[in-house]
Amino acid sequence: MPLKPFIAFLAALFISTTALAHTTQSSTNGYELYSWKIKNHWYYSLLPGTKRSRSYEEITSTEVVRRDSTGLKEALQTIPRGEVVFWMSDAPGGARRSASGKTLNVKHPSRTRIKNIKAICDRLGIKLKLS
């Protein structure tokens, strides 16, 4: 097999397996959900669970932050059925301050908003646990 087609085949294989991993990713530690409010809007970060503390930069990365319930619903739809999402009530110690000195005020929203998001998780087959 000539070298160029072989390299193209390997690249296509890598891209397809990476895309598949992102759409069906399963986390042995569940997922972590962080929420905070800025100027009448709720922001959410949904991250694969880990045993280490998250940093401010990880939680607030533009790649993971979703605005309002609609954005969160889109992120939740990528999680496989049966997974557990731990909704964190406070940011880990390392996430309280970044190098820029910003504070991340992680908290749970109102009971009504929690009920609405729990209903979304129930429809998607995801277990939501408040931490």
Secondary structure, DSSP 8 states (H G I E B T S, - for coil): --HHHHHHHHHHHHHHHHHHHHHS---TT-EEEEEEEETTEEEEEEEE--SS---HHHHT-TTTEEEHHHHHHHHHTTS-TT-EEEE-SS--GGGSB-TT--B-------HHHHHHHHHHHHHHT-EEEE-
